[in-house]
Amino acid sequence: MKKKEVVKKKEEFNNIIKTCPYKKNKYFTIYIRKRENAIARFGLAISKKVGIAVVRNRLKRQLRAIIDKNKGIFSNSCDYIIMIKKDCVNSSFQILEKNLINLLKETK
């Protein structure tokens, strides 16, 4: 993901979580906000309860790779906040990718 594709401001991040609809499954919760801009933006969130920093950073790296690999699935006029759940820790990359894609298809 490039810098312009990231939701950075804390107020904006929290506003999306508080006000926007969401979908969830065993591995992820996705909040989606429609907007007028032409670039899809993403925010990743993971709790410290999931594991130590090494584990959390590995999961975020994997999720960024999944997002970059599947850019065509995401609508260009939306902001996405993806919350990673604890069940992701023991799952393979392929399982995470499959579940994220299925969850996105449900939101459309």
Legacy VTK file of the C-alpha trace (Angstrom):
# vtk DataFile Version 3.0
C-alpha trace
ASCII
DATASET POLYDATA
POINTS 108 float
0.000 0.000 0.000
1.151 3.479 -0.783
0.982 6.336 1.715
-1.949 7.962 -0.055
-3.911 4.717 0.355
-3.791 4.749 4.162
-6.279 6.266 6.624
-3.909 8.025 9.018
-5.803 10.523 11.139
-7.032 9.133 14.448
-10.251 11.178 14.339
-11.098 9.894 10.872
-10.232 6.307 11.847
-12.452 6.452 14.943
-15.265 8.186 13.036
-15.401 5.353 10.504
-15.511 2.733 13.268
-18.268 4.527 15.214
-20.591 5.503 12.368
-20.176 3.134 9.419
-21.694 -0.290 8.693
-19.521 -3.360 9.054
-19.248 -7.031 8.156
-17.368 -9.637 10.120
-16.289 -13.253 10.089
-14.012 -15.446 12.188
-10.842 -13.602 11.131
-11.733 -9.995 10.258
-14.153 -7.138 10.835
-14.395 -4.639 7.976
-15.896 -1.155 8.324
-16.724 0.555 5.028
-17.381 4.237 4.378
-18.316 5.526 0.946
-16.774 8.784 -0.209
-16.294 10.840 -3.362
-12.526 10.495 -3.851
-11.142 8.174 -6.537
-8.654 6.273 -4.374
-9.533 3.440 -2.004
-7.966 3.940 1.416
-7.248 1.359 4.092
-6.700 1.284 7.814
-5.470 -1.763 9.698
-6.141 -2.351 13.383
-4.977 -5.162 15.635
-5.282 -5.503 19.393
-2.336 -6.115 21.702
-4.278 -9.126 22.976
-3.509 -10.922 19.693
0.149 -11.388 20.534
3.558 -9.794 20.853
4.703 -7.109 18.410
6.415 -9.607 16.109
3.156 -11.515 15.631
1.057 -8.386 15.123
3.496 -6.929 12.595
3.615 -10.217 10.657
-0.178 -10.245 10.397
-0.239 -6.621 9.226
2.412 -7.370 6.581
0.399 -10.335 5.348
-2.765 -8.267 5.186
-1.019 -5.491 3.237
0.238 -8.106 0.759
-3.292 -9.481 0.347
-4.648 -5.969 -0.261
-1.946 -5.174 -2.841
-2.499 -8.488 -4.622
-6.289 -8.035 -4.835
-6.735 -4.297 -5.516
-9.437 -4.988 -8.118
-11.874 -6.293 -5.509
-11.930 -3.048 -3.526
-14.216 -0.210 -4.620
-12.242 2.943 -5.435
-14.707 5.245 -3.715
-14.512 3.735 -0.216
-12.473 3.782 2.967
-11.878 0.406 4.597
-10.927 -0.228 8.210
-9.911 -3.851 8.676
-9.697 -5.157 12.224
-7.689 -8.352 12.623
-8.960 -10.910 15.136
-7.018 -13.344 17.301
-7.946 -16.389 15.174
-5.604 -15.112 12.433
-2.497 -16.008 14.458
-2.499 -19.726 13.667
-3.895 -19.431 10.125
-1.980 -19.654 6.864
-1.676 -16.846 4.341
-3.992 -18.642 1.909
-6.750 -19.011 4.508
-6.493 -15.336 5.448
-6.629 -14.287 1.801
-9.630 -16.504 1.063
-11.565 -15.228 4.096
-10.833 -11.563 3.382
-11.909 -11.904 -0.252
-15.112 -13.724 0.720
-15.916 -11.064 3.298
-15.400 -8.293 0.730
-17.669 -10.032 -1.757
-20.388 -10.172 0.927
-20.163 -6.405 1.411
-20.875 -5.640 -2.248
LINES 1 109
108 0 1 2 3 4 5 6 7 8 9 10 11 12 13 14 15 16 17 18 19 20 21 22 23 24 25 26 27 28 29 30 31 32 33 34 35 36 37 38 39 40 41 42 43 44 45 46 47 48 49 50 51 52 53 54 55 56 57 58 59 60 61 62 63 64 65 66 67 68 69 70 71 72 73 74 75 76 77 78 79 80 81 82 83 84 85 86 87 88 89 90 91 92 93 94 95 96 97 98 99 100 101 102 103 104 105 106 107
